[in-house]
Amino acid sequence: ITAGRSTKNLLLINCHPTDTRCDYSANVRMALENAGYQVTVSNRYDWKINELLLFDALFVSQQLGSRVTPDLDALVEFLRTGRGLYFTGGVQG
């Protein structure tokens, strides 16, 4: 996901800004850090492109039915720069 990049800065955006039931687990963060990544975890969904460009790749999780979504234009622009995106979604129940 960061192939060809000299740094390994990841931004993990939790699936909902206030519902913590589906946040990335400490084990996920630890595994990524142990693999050599610098990891930032956030509940924010209002990232602008200039902020996203501080990262080499994004992990974005979306909860089905959530009305809160990341700025899709910023995500497209992020991808156009050759950076990585891992997008996942699911149902919280």
N, C-alpha and C positions, 0 to 999 in steps of 0.2 A: 504493500500500500504506500510505501515511501521509496520505492525503487528509484534509483537515479538521483536521490536527494542526499546532500551531505549531512543534513540534520534529520532528526527523527522526532519532530514535535507533533504530538497528537492532541486534538481537542475532542473530548467525548461529551456530547450533549445528551443529557438525560431525557427520557421520553415525555416528561411533563414538568412544567416549571414548579408545581406545588405538590404533586402526588409522588411521594418518595418510594412507593411500593415497587416501582420498576426501575429504580436507579441502578447504574452500573455497580456491581459488587466490588468490595475491596479486593477480592481475589483477581478480578479482571484487571484492575488498575495495577496490582502488584505484579501480575504475570507480564503485562506490557512493560512496566518499568524494569523488571528483571531481564527482559529481552533487549534492553537498551534504549527504550523510548522515553522521552520526556512527556509526561501526561498531565493534561489539564482537564478537569471534569467541571461541567457547568450546567446549571438549570436555565440559563438564558437562552432565549430563542430569537433575540433581536440583534444578533451579530451582523455587523456591516462588513462589506468586502475588505476594507482596509484592515479590519481586526482579524478576519479569517486568514488573511495572507501571512499572518505571523506563524501559521501552522502549516505542516507538510501534508497532513491528512486529517479528515474528520470522521468521527463515528457519530451518526445521528440515529436516534431511536425515536419512533413515533408510535404513540398509543392510538389504536383504532377509536375513532369517534372524537378524538381531541380536536378542539377548535383552535388550538395553538400550534402553529407550524413555523418552521424556519423560513427565512426570507429566501424563496426559491430562486429569485434573480441573483442573489449573492452566491448561492450554491452553484448555479450554472457558471457564473463568472469564475468562481474558485476552480471548478473543473477545467475551464478553458485555459487556465495557467499551467495545467499538467499535474496538479496535485490530486491526491487520492480521496475517495469518499466511500465509506461503508455505511449503507442505509438499511435499517431493519425496522420492523414494526410488528405489532401483535395486539392481542386482546388481554386486557387486565381483568382478571376475574377471581 
